[in-house]
Amino acid sequence: MYTDFTAANRWTRKKVHCLYQALIVAIATRHADAVDIKFLVDGRPVWVALPHPAWVEYQKHTGKVITDSLAKEIAGHFLKTALESGEGLGREMYSLTVEETLRHLEGVVAEADVAAAATP
């Protein structure tokens, strides 16, 4: 869903092309307890940092793990939401809280459930 997508910039209504590029454990690059997920937004690099404690909280509450592909979907969901709400303009790095990460995870799961229900 969020490997290659477009979002409408809230203020200009211009379509913005977003393309997933990389997932990097941030402790190796910037000594942060997070996973950094890179997208190209109209060719410009934009990073979404998801905190590692979100993995622990999610597993504690559901018994499931956040996989790399699910992390990419969470970051993409956040990025699309930020762009379409007008909050995602001009920044190169976004750092989510545990709560924000889990909220966007719920959004990804809800979208997947709707897509699955629509498939005959």
A tleap script that builds the chain and sets N, CA, C and O, in Angstrom:
source leaprc.protein.ff14SB
mol = sequence {
  NMET TYR THR ASP PHE THR ALA ALA ASN ARG
  TRP THR ARG LYS LYS VAL HIE CYS LEU TYR
  GLN ALA LEU ILE VAL ALA ILE ALA THR ARG
  HIE ALA ASP ALA VAL ASP ILE LYS PHE LEU
  VAL ASP GLY ARG PRO VAL TRP VAL ALA LEU
  PRO HIE PRO ALA TRP VAL GLU TYR GLN LYS
  HIE THR GLY LYS VAL ILE THR ASP SER LEU
  ALA LYS GLU ILE ALA GLY HIE PHE LEU LYS
  THR ALA LEU GLU SER GLY GLU GLY LEU GLY
  ARG GLU MET TYR SER LEU THR VAL GLU GLU
  THR LEU ARG HIE LEU GLU GLY VAL VAL ALA
  GLU ALA ASP VAL ALA ALA ALA ALA THR CPRO
}
set mol.1.N position { 0.817 -1.197 0.000 }
set mol.1.CA position { 0.000 0.000 0.000 }
set mol.1.C position { 0.864 1.266 0.000 }
set mol.1.O position { 0.547 2.233 -0.693 }
set mol.2.N position { 1.942 1.263 0.766 }
set mol.2.CA position { 2.721 2.493 0.903 }
set mol.2.C position { 4.158 2.361 0.406 }
set mol.2.O position { 5.066 2.995 0.943 }
set mol.3.N position { 4.361 1.539 -0.617 }
set mol.3.CA position { 5.681 1.442 -1.230 }
set mol.3.C position { 5.842 2.520 -2.290 }
set mol.3.O position { 6.917 3.100 -2.440 }
set mol.4.N position { 4.776 2.781 -3.017 }
set mol.4.CA position { 4.765 3.763 -4.098 }
set mol.4.C position { 3.355 4.340 -4.123 }
set mol.4.O position { 2.418 3.675 -4.564 }
set mol.5.N position { 3.203 5.576 -3.649 }
set mol.5.CA position { 1.861 6.143 -3.534 }
set mol.5.C position { 1.881 7.642 -3.787 }
set mol.5.O position { 2.944 8.261 -3.841 }
set mol.6.N position { 0.713 8.206 -3.939 }
set mol.6.CA position { 0.590 9.658 -4.069 }
set mol.6.C position { -0.286 10.177 -2.946 }
set mol.6.O position { -1.138 9.471 -2.408 }
set mol.7.N position { -0.052 11.412 -2.618 }
set mol.7.CA position { -0.850 12.104 -1.611 }
set mol.7.C position { -1.117 13.507 -2.133 }
set mol.7.O position { -0.300 14.071 -2.860 }
set mol.8.N position { -2.239 14.058 -1.768 }
set mol.8.CA position { -2.579 15.413 -2.192 }
set mol.8.C position { -2.150 16.397 -1.101 }
set mol.8.O position { -2.615 16.319 0.036 }
set mol.9.N position { -1.271 17.310 -1.459 }
set mol.9.CA position { -0.849 18.356 -0.532 }
set mol.9.C position { -2.081 19.173 -0.141 }
set mol.9.O position { -2.789 19.694 -1.003 }
set mol.10.N position { -2.327 19.278 1.150 }
set mol.10.CA position { -3.546 19.940 1.622 }
set mol.10.C position { -3.649 21.380 1.136 }
set mol.10.O position { -4.741 21.827 0.787 }
set mol.11.N position { -2.561 22.102 1.106 }
set mol.11.CA position { -2.605 23.525 0.814 }
set mol.11.C position { -2.615 23.823 -0.681 }
set mol.11.O position { -3.310 24.741 -1.116 }
set mol.12.N position { -1.870 23.082 -1.461 }
set mol.12.CA position { -1.786 23.365 -2.897 }
set mol.12.C position { -2.660 22.439 -3.731 }
set mol.12.O position { -2.907 22.715 -4.905 }
set mol.13.N position { -3.131 21.340 -3.139 }
set mol.13.CA position { -3.901 20.289 -3.825 }
set mol.13.C position { -3.054 19.573 -4.887 }
set mol.13.O position { -3.573 18.767 -5.660 }
set mol.14.N position { -1.765 19.869 -4.919 }
set mol.14.CA position { -0.857 19.219 -5.857 }
set mol.14.C position { -0.616 17.782 -5.404 }
set mol.14.O position { -0.441 17.514 -4.215 }
set mol.15.N position { -0.609 16.868 -6.366 }
set mol.15.CA position { -0.291 15.473 -6.065 }
set mol.15.C position { 1.211 15.358 -5.818 }
set mol.15.O position { 2.021 15.882 -6.583 }
set mol.16.N position { 1.564 14.674 -4.750 }
set mol.16.CA position { 2.951 14.466 -4.371 }
set mol.16.C position { 3.236 12.968 -4.484 }
set mol.16.O position { 2.497 12.152 -3.933 }
set mol.17.N position { 4.297 12.610 -5.191 }
set mol.17.CA position { 4.647 11.203 -5.375 }
set mol.17.C position { 5.608 10.771 -4.273 }
set mol.17.O position { 6.640 11.408 -4.062 }
set mol.18.N position { 5.276 9.698 -3.575 }
set mol.18.CA position { 6.092 9.169 -2.480 }
set mol.18.C position { 6.543 7.755 -2.831 }
set mol.18.O position { 5.740 6.919 -3.247 }
set mol.19.N position { 7.823 7.505 -2.661 }
set mol.19.CA position { 8.399 6.222 -3.018 }
set mol.19.C position { 9.287 5.743 -1.882 }
set mol.19.O position { 10.248 6.416 -1.509 }
set mol.20.N position { 8.962 4.575 -1.334 }
set mol.20.CA position { 9.775 3.986 -0.277 }
set mol.20.C position { 11.158 3.687 -0.824 }
set mol.20.O position { 11.297 3.205 -1.948 }
set mol.21.N position { 12.202 3.977 -0.013 }
set mol.21.CA position { 13.550 3.711 -0.477 }
set mol.21.C position { 14.370 2.831 0.456 }
set mol.21.O position { 15.108 1.967 -0.020 }
set mol.22.N position { 14.263 3.024 1.789 }
set mol.22.CA position { 15.148 2.266 2.679 }
set mol.22.C position { 14.594 2.199 4.093 }
set mol.22.O position { 13.791 3.032 4.512 }
set mol.23.N position { 15.049 1.178 4.815 }
set mol.23.CA position { 14.762 1.018 6.230 }
set mol.23.C position { 16.106 0.757 6.912 }
set mol.23.O position { 16.833 -0.164 6.540 }
set mol.24.N position { 16.423 1.577 7.911 }
set mol.24.CA position { 17.724 1.488 8.579 }
set mol.24.C position { 17.520 1.545 10.082 }
set mol.24.O position { 16.774 2.387 10.581 }
set mol.25.N position { 18.182 0.651 10.803 }
set mol.25.CA position { 18.150 0.711 12.262 }
set mol.25.C position { 18.984 1.924 12.672 }
set mol.25.O position { 20.183 1.984 12.401 }
set mol.26.N position { 18.343 2.881 13.320 }
set mol.26.CA position { 18.960 4.181 13.560 }
set mol.26.C position { 20.105 4.157 14.559 }
set mol.26.O position { 20.921 5.078 14.578 }
set mol.27.N position { 20.182 3.130 15.383 }
set mol.27.CA position { 21.281 3.080 16.344 }
set mol.27.C position { 22.627 3.033 15.612 }
set mol.27.O position { 23.634 3.519 16.127 }
set mol.28.N position { 22.637 2.454 14.428 }
set mol.28.CA position { 23.874 2.344 13.653 }
set mol.28.C position { 24.279 3.667 13.010 }
set mol.28.O position { 25.467 3.919 12.808 }
set mol.29.N position { 23.317 4.501 12.692 }
set mol.29.CA position { 23.630 5.728 11.967 }
set mol.29.C position { 23.599 6.988 12.813 }
set mol.29.O position { 24.383 7.910 12.588 }
set mol.30.N position { 22.684 7.033 13.799 }
set mol.30.CA position { 22.590 8.266 14.590 }
set mol.30.C position { 22.399 8.000 16.080 }
set mol.30.O position { 21.982 8.885 16.828 }
set mol.31.N position { 22.709 6.772 16.505 }
set mol.31.CA position { 22.672 6.377 17.913 }
set mol.31.C position { 21.313 6.649 18.557 }
set mol.31.O position { 21.230 7.099 19.700 }
set mol.32.N position { 20.249 6.367 17.799 }
set mol.32.CA position { 18.892 6.567 18.286 }
set mol.32.C position { 18.204 5.212 18.428 }
set mol.32.O position { 18.481 4.285 17.667 }
set mol.33.N position { 17.324 5.106 19.390 }
set mol.33.CA position { 16.571 3.876 19.624 }
set mol.33.C position { 15.332 3.892 18.729 }
set mol.33.O position { 14.201 4.005 19.200 }
set mol.34.N position { 15.584 3.774 17.422 }
set mol.34.CA position { 14.501 3.886 16.450 }
set mol.34.C position { 14.867 3.149 15.166 }
set mol.34.O position { 16.000 2.714 14.964 }
set mol.35.N position { 13.866 3.029 14.316 }
set mol.35.CA position { 14.062 2.537 12.958 }
set mol.35.C position { 13.723 3.717 12.043 }
set mol.35.O position { 12.638 4.293 12.132 }
set mol.36.N position { 14.661 4.064 11.167 }
set mol.36.CA position { 14.457 5.162 10.227 }
set mol.36.C position { 14.014 4.599 8.887 }
set mol.36.O position { 14.633 3.680 8.350 }
set mol.37.N position { 12.940 5.155 8.356 }
set mol.37.CA position { 12.401 4.702 7.085 }
set mol.37.C position { 12.424 5.886 6.128 }
set mol.37.O position { 11.856 6.945 6.394 }
set mol.38.N position { 13.102 5.667 5.004 }
set mol.38.CA position { 13.320 6.738 4.031 }
set mol.38.C position { 12.368 6.609 2.854 }
set mol.38.O position { 12.189 5.533 2.284 }
set mol.39.N position { 11.764 7.736 2.508 }
set mol.39.CA position { 10.944 7.861 1.312 }
set mol.39.C position { 11.518 8.979 0.459 }
set mol.39.O position { 12.167 9.891 0.970 }
set mol.40.N position { 11.279 8.906 -0.822 }
set mol.40.CA position { 11.529 10.042 -1.704 }
set mol.40.C position { 10.172 10.680 -1.954 }
set mol.40.O position { 9.254 10.033 -2.458 }
set mol.41.N position { 10.054 11.943 -1.601 }
set mol.41.CA position { 8.810 12.681 -1.776 }
set mol.41.C position { 9.054 13.695 -2.890 }
set mol.41.O position { 9.725 14.709 -2.692 }
set mol.42.N position { 8.505 13.406 -4.049 }
set mol.42.CA position { 8.819 14.169 -5.264 }
set mol.42.C position { 10.332 14.294 -5.448 }
set mol.42.O position { 10.842 15.348 -5.830 }
set mol.43.N position { 11.034 13.198 -5.169 }
set mol.43.CA position { 12.476 13.139 -5.358 }
set mol.43.C position { 13.300 13.641 -4.188 }
set mol.43.O position { 14.523 13.509 -4.195 }
set mol.44.N position { 12.653 14.216 -3.180 }
set mol.44.CA position { 13.355 14.757 -2.010 }
set mol.44.C position { 13.333 13.736 -0.881 }
set mol.44.O position { 12.272 13.192 -0.576 }
set mol.45.N position { 14.484 13.456 -0.243 }
set mol.45.CA position { 14.488 12.468 0.838 }
set mol.45.C position { 13.742 12.954 2.077 }
set mol.45.O position { 13.930 14.078 2.541 }
set mol.46.N position { 12.894 12.078 2.596 }
set mol.46.CA position { 12.158 12.347 3.828 }
set mol.46.C position { 12.241 11.081 4.681 }
set mol.46.O position { 11.962 9.980 4.207 }
set mol.47.N position { 12.627 11.255 5.942 }
set mol.47.CA position { 12.792 10.135 6.869 }
set mol.47.C position { 11.687 10.154 7.914 }
set mol.47.O position { 11.308 11.211 8.418 }
set mol.48.N position { 11.174 8.963 8.232 }
set mol.48.CA position { 10.205 8.800 9.312 }
set mol.48.C position { 10.845 7.860 10.328 }
set mol.48.O position { 11.163 6.715 10.007 }
set mol.49.N position { 11.033 8.345 11.556 }
set mol.49.CA position { 11.656 7.550 12.616 }
set mol.49.C position { 10.580 6.957 13.515 }
set mol.49.O position { 9.766 7.672 14.100 }
set mol.50.N position { 10.599 5.615 13.612 }
set mol.50.CA position { 9.666 4.907 14.483 }
set mol.50.C position { 10.438 4.407 15.704 }
set mol.50.O position { 11.456 3.733 15.545 }
set mol.51.N position { 9.980 4.720 16.917 }
set mol.51.CA position { 10.726 4.340 18.122 }
set mol.51.C position { 10.660 2.835 18.406 }
set mol.51.O position { 9.595 2.226 18.302 }
set mol.52.N position { 11.792 2.247 18.762 }
set mol.52.CA position { 11.844 0.823 19.093 }
set mol.52.C position { 10.870 0.411 20.200 }
set mol.52.O position { 10.318 -0.687 20.128 }
set mol.53.N position { 10.636 1.244 21.223 }
set mol.53.CA position { 9.676 0.832 22.260 }
set mol.53.C position { 8.275 0.520 21.716 }
set mol.53.O position { 7.505 -0.181 22.373 }
set mol.54.N position { 7.938 1.028 20.532 }
set mol.54.CA position { 6.633 0.698 19.935 }
set mol.54.C position { 6.553 -0.787 19.609 }
set mol.54.O position { 5.478 -1.381 19.698 }
set mol.55.N position { 7.678 -1.395 19.230 }
set mol.55.CA position { 7.707 -2.833 18.939 }
set mol.55.C position { 7.347 -3.612 20.208 }
set mol.55.O position { 6.572 -4.567 20.162 }
set mol.56.N position { 7.915 -3.193 21.327 }
set mol.56.CA position { 7.687 -3.861 22.608 }
set mol.56.C position { 6.225 -3.714 23.025 }
set mol.56.O position { 5.586 -4.687 23.425 }
set mol.57.N position { 5.705 -2.502 22.932 }
set mol.57.CA position { 4.308 -2.253 23.321 }
set mol.57.C position { 3.337 -3.047 22.465 }
set mol.57.O position { 2.382 -3.630 22.978 }
set mol.58.N position { 3.578 -3.068 21.175 }
set mol.58.CA position { 2.687 -3.799 20.272 }
set mol.58.C position { 2.693 -5.289 20.598 }
set mol.58.O position { 1.639 -5.923 20.650 }
set mol.59.N position { 3.883 -5.847 20.818 }
set mol.59.CA position { 3.962 -7.272 21.129 }
set mol.59.C position { 3.334 -7.575 22.490 }
set mol.59.O position { 2.686 -8.607 22.663 }
set mol.60.N position { 3.525 -6.676 23.447 }
set mol.60.CA position { 2.956 -6.869 24.772 }
set mol.60.C position { 1.420 -6.907 24.709 }
set mol.60.O position { 0.795 -7.699 25.414 }
set mol.61.N position { 0.818 -6.069 23.881 }
set mol.61.CA position { -0.638 -5.977 23.814 }
set mol.61.C position { -1.282 -6.974 22.848 }
set mol.61.O position { -2.447 -7.333 23.017 }
set mol.62.N position { -0.532 -7.421 21.838 }
set mol.62.CA position { -1.162 -8.272 20.815 }
set mol.62.C position { -0.506 -9.644 20.666 }
set mol.62.O position { -1.113 -10.561 20.115 }
set mol.63.N position { 0.710 -9.790 21.146 }
set mol.63.CA position { 1.444 -11.036 20.933 }
set mol.63.C position { 2.044 -11.128 19.538 }
set mol.63.O position { 2.655 -12.138 19.189 }
set mol.64.N position { 1.873 -10.082 18.740 }
set mol.64.CA position { 2.391 -10.043 17.371 }
set mol.64.C position { 3.600 -9.115 17.311 }
set mol.64.O position { 3.832 -8.307 18.210 }
set mol.65.N position { 4.363 -9.253 16.227 }
set mol.65.CA position { 5.541 -8.402 16.060 }
set mol.65.C position { 5.340 -7.437 14.896 }
set mol.65.O position { 4.572 -7.700 13.971 }
set mol.66.N position { 6.039 -6.334 14.967 }
set mol.66.CA position { 6.082 -5.392 13.855 }
set mol.66.C position { 7.227 -5.843 12.951 }
set mol.66.O position { 8.393 -5.810 13.344 }
set mol.67.N position { 6.885 -6.255 11.757 }
set mol.67.CA position { 7.893 -6.683 10.788 }
set mol.67.C position { 8.442 -5.461 10.053 }
set mol.67.O position { 7.911 -4.358 10.178 }
set mol.68.N position { 9.501 -5.670 9.295 }
set mol.68.CA position { 10.050 -4.570 8.494 }
set mol.68.C position { 9.006 -4.033 7.520 }
set mol.68.O position { 8.867 -2.819 7.370 }
set mol.69.N position { 8.272 -4.926 6.858 }
set mol.69.CA position { 7.284 -4.447 5.892 }
set mol.69.C position { 6.131 -3.723 6.584 }
set mol.69.O position { 5.584 -2.771 6.027 }
set mol.70.N position { 5.754 -4.154 7.782 }
set mol.70.CA position { 4.717 -3.440 8.524 }
set mol.70.C position { 5.235 -2.068 8.969 }
set mol.70.O position { 4.490 -1.088 8.937 }
set mol.71.N position { 6.493 -1.993 9.378 }
set mol.71.CA position { 7.089 -0.699 9.757 }
set mol.71.C position { 7.055 0.268 8.576 }
set mol.71.O position { 6.755 1.449 8.746 }
set mol.72.N position { 7.362 -0.233 7.382 }
set mol.72.CA position { 7.313 0.595 6.173 }
set mol.72.C position { 5.893 1.110 5.946 }
set mol.72.O position { 5.701 2.274 5.595 }
set mol.73.N position { 4.900 0.244 6.147 }
set mol.73.CA position { 3.508 0.645 5.967 }
set mol.73.C position { 3.097 1.697 7.000 }
set mol.73.O position { 2.393 2.652 6.672 }
set mol.74.N position { 3.535 1.520 8.239 }
set mol.74.CA position { 3.235 2.495 9.300 }
set mol.74.C position { 3.805 3.854 8.925 }
set mol.74.O position { 3.115 4.869 9.014 }
set mol.75.N position { 5.069 3.872 8.504 }
set mol.75.CA position { 5.725 5.133 8.138 }
set mol.75.C position { 5.034 5.769 6.935 }
set mol.75.O position { 4.837 6.984 6.904 }
set mol.76.N position { 4.666 4.959 5.950 }
set mol.76.CA position { 3.966 5.489 4.780 }
set mol.76.C position { 2.603 6.050 5.134 }
set mol.76.O position { 2.200 7.093 4.619 }
set mol.77.N position { 1.891 5.356 6.015 }
set mol.77.CA position { 0.580 5.846 6.473 }
set mol.77.C position { 0.742 7.188 7.163 }
set mol.77.O position { -0.029 8.117 6.917 }
set mol.78.N position { 1.751 7.293 8.034 }
set mol.78.CA position { 2.012 8.572 8.688 }
set mol.78.C position { 2.304 9.656 7.660 }
set mol.78.O position { 1.729 10.743 7.718 }
set mol.79.N position { 3.200 9.360 6.714 }
set mol.79.CA position { 3.617 10.362 5.740 }
set mol.79.C position { 2.442 10.850 4.900 }
set mol.79.O position { 2.288 12.051 4.679 }
set mol.80.N position { 1.620 9.923 4.437 }
set mol.80.CA position { 0.453 10.320 3.641 }
set mol.80.C position { -0.499 11.173 4.471 }
set mol.80.O position { -1.017 12.182 3.993 }
set mol.81.N position { -0.727 10.766 5.710 }
set mol.81.CA position { -1.601 11.531 6.606 }
set mol.81.C position { -1.034 12.932 6.848 }
set mol.81.O position { -1.771 13.918 6.824 }
set mol.82.N position { 0.260 13.014 7.078 }
set mol.82.CA position { 0.899 14.315 7.334 }
set mol.82.C position { 0.797 15.230 6.115 }
set mol.82.O position { 0.498 16.416 6.250 }
set mol.83.N position { 1.043 14.688 4.945 }
set mol.83.CA position { 0.963 15.501 3.727 }
set mol.83.C position { -0.466 15.979 3.473 }
set mol.83.O position { -0.685 17.139 3.125 }
set mol.84.N position { -1.430 15.086 3.648 }
set mol.84.CA position { -2.810 15.441 3.350 }
set mol.84.C position { -3.445 16.330 4.410 }
set mol.84.O position { -4.450 16.990 4.146 }
set mol.85.N position { -2.863 16.352 5.608 }
set mol.85.CA position { -3.392 17.223 6.658 }
set mol.85.C position { -2.682 18.577 6.690 }
set mol.85.O position { -3.094 19.479 7.420 }
set mol.86.N position { -1.624 18.715 5.905 }
set mol.86.CA position { -0.878 19.975 5.870 }
set mol.86.C position { 0.260 20.043 6.857 }
set mol.86.O position { 0.928 21.071 6.961 }
set mol.87.N position { 0.498 18.954 7.593 }
set mol.87.CA position { 1.559 18.951 8.602 }
set mol.87.C position { 2.876 18.429 8.056 }
set mol.87.O position { 3.894 18.504 8.744 }
set mol.88.N position { 2.885 17.903 6.842 }
set mol.88.CA position { 4.072 17.241 6.325 }
set mol.88.C position { 4.794 18.020 5.258 }
set mol.88.O position { 5.188 17.461 4.234 }
set mol.89.N position { 4.968 19.272 5.479 }
set mol.89.CA position { 5.574 20.099 4.455 }
set mol.89.C position { 6.955 20.589 4.868 }
set mol.89.O position { 7.121 21.186 5.932 }
set mol.90.N position { 7.933 20.335 4.024 }
set mol.90.CA position { 9.237 20.947 4.185 }
set mol.90.C position { 10.196 20.301 5.160 }
set mol.90.O position { 11.354 20.713 5.217 }
set mol.91.N position { 9.780 19.320 5.924 }
set mol.91.CA position { 10.697 18.702 6.879 }
set mol.91.C position { 11.396 17.520 6.245 }
set mol.91.O position { 10.856 16.860 5.356 }
set mol.92.N position { 12.600 17.265 6.712 }
set mol.92.CA position { 13.379 16.143 6.209 }
set mol.92.C position { 13.267 14.926 7.126 }
set mol.92.O position { 13.488 13.799 6.682 }
set mol.93.N position { 12.922 15.141 8.409 }
set mol.93.CA position { 12.854 14.046 9.384 }
set mol.93.C position { 11.649 14.246 10.287 }
set mol.93.O position { 11.394 15.339 10.792 }
set mol.94.N position { 10.915 13.152 10.473 }
set mol.94.CA position { 9.783 13.125 11.388 }
set mol.94.C position { 10.038 12.021 12.401 }
set mol.94.O position { 10.310 10.885 12.012 }
set mol.95.N position { 9.957 12.324 13.673 }
set mol.95.CA position { 10.135 11.330 14.736 }
set mol.95.C position { 8.808 11.116 15.427 }
set mol.95.O position { 8.268 12.031 16.049 }
set mol.96.N position { 8.279 9.906 15.318 }
set mol.96.CA position { 6.998 9.596 15.921 }
set mol.96.C position { 7.190 9.127 17.360 }
set mol.96.O position { 8.243 8.601 17.720 }
set mol.97.N position { 6.169 9.324 18.163 }
set mol.97.CA position { 6.142 8.785 19.515 }
set mol.97.C position { 5.634 7.336 19.430 }
set mol.97.O position { 5.181 6.891 18.376 }
set mol.98.N position { 5.715 6.627 20.529 }
set mol.98.CA position { 5.167 5.266 20.578 }
set mol.98.C position { 3.675 5.311 20.267 }
set mol.98.O position { 3.176 4.503 19.483 }
set mol.99.N position { 2.968 6.249 20.876 }
set mol.99.CA position { 1.520 6.354 20.672 }
set mol.99.C position { 1.179 6.656 19.218 }
set mol.99.O position { 0.255 6.062 18.663 }
set mol.100.N position { 1.915 7.571 18.599 }
set mol.100.CA position { 1.671 7.885 17.191 }
set mol.100.C position { 1.937 6.668 16.305 }
set mol.100.O position { 1.182 6.383 15.375 }
set mol.101.N position { 3.016 5.960 16.606 }
set mol.101.CA position { 3.358 4.769 15.833 }
set mol.101.C position { 2.235 3.744 15.913 }
set mol.101.O position { 1.821 3.196 14.892 }
set mol.102.N position { 1.746 3.483 17.108 }
set mol.102.CA position { 0.672 2.499 17.284 }
set mol.102.C position { -0.633 2.966 16.640 }
set mol.102.O position { -1.396 2.148 16.126 }
set mol.103.N position { -0.893 4.260 16.663 }
set mol.103.CA position { -2.100 4.796 16.027 }
set mol.103.C position { -2.033 4.607 14.505 }
set mol.103.O position { -3.028 4.245 13.877 }
set mol.104.N position { -0.864 4.852 13.923 }
set mol.104.CA position { -0.722 4.660 12.476 }
set mol.104.C position { -0.726 3.177 12.117 }
set mol.104.O position { -1.184 2.803 11.038 }
set mol.105.N position { -0.222 2.337 13.007 }
set mol.105.CA position { -0.302 0.888 12.803 }
set mol.105.C position { -1.770 0.469 12.743 }
set mol.105.O position { -2.158 -0.321 11.883 }
set mol.106.N position { -2.580 0.994 13.650 }
set mol.106.CA position { -4.017 0.694 13.638 }
set mol.106.C position { -4.660 1.151 12.335 }
set mol.106.O position { -5.543 0.478 11.803 }
set mol.107.N position { -4.220 2.290 11.826 }
set mol.107.CA position { -4.734 2.782 10.550 }
set mol.107.C position { -4.390 1.857 9.396 }
set mol.107.O position { -5.221 1.617 8.520 }
set mol.108.N position { -3.173 1.339 9.391 }
set mol.108.CA position { -2.744 0.394 8.351 }
set mol.108.C position { -3.577 -0.881 8.432 }
set mol.108.O position { -4.046 -1.381 7.410 }
set mol.109.N position { -3.760 -1.401 9.626 }
set mol.109.CA position { -4.540 -2.634 9.811 }
set mol.109.C position { -5.988 -2.413 9.379 }
set mol.109.O position { -6.577 -3.277 8.729 }
set mol.110.N position { -6.560 -1.275 9.731 }
set mol.110.CA position { -7.934 -0.983 9.339 }
set mol.110.C position { -8.067 -0.908 7.819 }
set mol.110.O position { -9.034 -1.426 7.261 }
set mol.111.N position { -7.111 -0.273 7.144 }
set mol.111.CA position { -7.154 -0.191 5.685 }
set mol.111.C position { -7.020 -1.587 5.059 }
set mol.111.O position { -7.693 -1.895 4.076 }
set mol.112.N position { -6.157 -2.420 5.629 }
set mol.112.CA position { -5.986 -3.776 5.102 }
set mol.112.C position { -7.263 -4.587 5.296 }
set mol.112.O position { -7.627 -5.387 4.434 }
set mol.113.N position { -7.945 -4.387 6.422 }
set mol.113.CA position { -9.203 -5.101 6.675 }
set mol.113.C position { -10.270 -4.685 5.672 }
set mol.113.O position { -11.022 -5.527 5.181 }
set mol.114.N position { -10.343 -3.388 5.362 }
set mol.114.CA position { -11.315 -2.897 4.384 }
set mol.114.C position { -11.005 -3.477 3.009 }
set mol.114.O position { -11.914 -3.897 2.293 }
set mol.115.N position { -9.730 -3.501 2.635 }
set mol.115.CA position { -9.332 -4.043 1.345 }
set mol.115.C position { -9.644 -5.543 1.259 }
set mol.115.O position { -10.089 -6.028 0.219 }
set mol.116.N position { -9.412 -6.261 2.339 }
set mol.116.CA position { -9.685 -7.703 2.361 }
set mol.116.C position { -11.187 -7.980 2.258 }
set mol.116.O position { -11.609 -8.925 1.592 }
set mol.117.N position { -11.990 -7.139 2.929 }
set mol.117.CA position { -13.448 -7.318 2.884 }
set mol.117.C position { -13.998 -7.012 1.501 }
set mol.117.O position { -15.017 -7.579 1.105 }
set mol.118.N position { -13.347 -6.133 0.765 }
set mol.118.CA position { -13.815 -5.749 -0.563 }
set mol.118.C position { -13.421 -6.769 -1.627 }
set mol.118.O position { -13.967 -6.764 -2.730 }
set mol.119.N position { -12.473 -7.642 -1.297 }
set mol.119.CA position { -12.031 -8.655 -2.252 }
set mol.119.C position { -12.984 -9.840 -2.199 }
set mol.119.O position { -13.218 -10.405 -1.131 }
set mol.120.N position { -13.539 -10.220 -3.361 }
set mol.120.CA position { -14.494 -11.342 -3.360 }
set mol.120.C position { -13.844 -12.673 -3.092 }
set mol.120.O position { -14.525 -13.698 -3.063 }
savepdb mol mol.pdb
quit
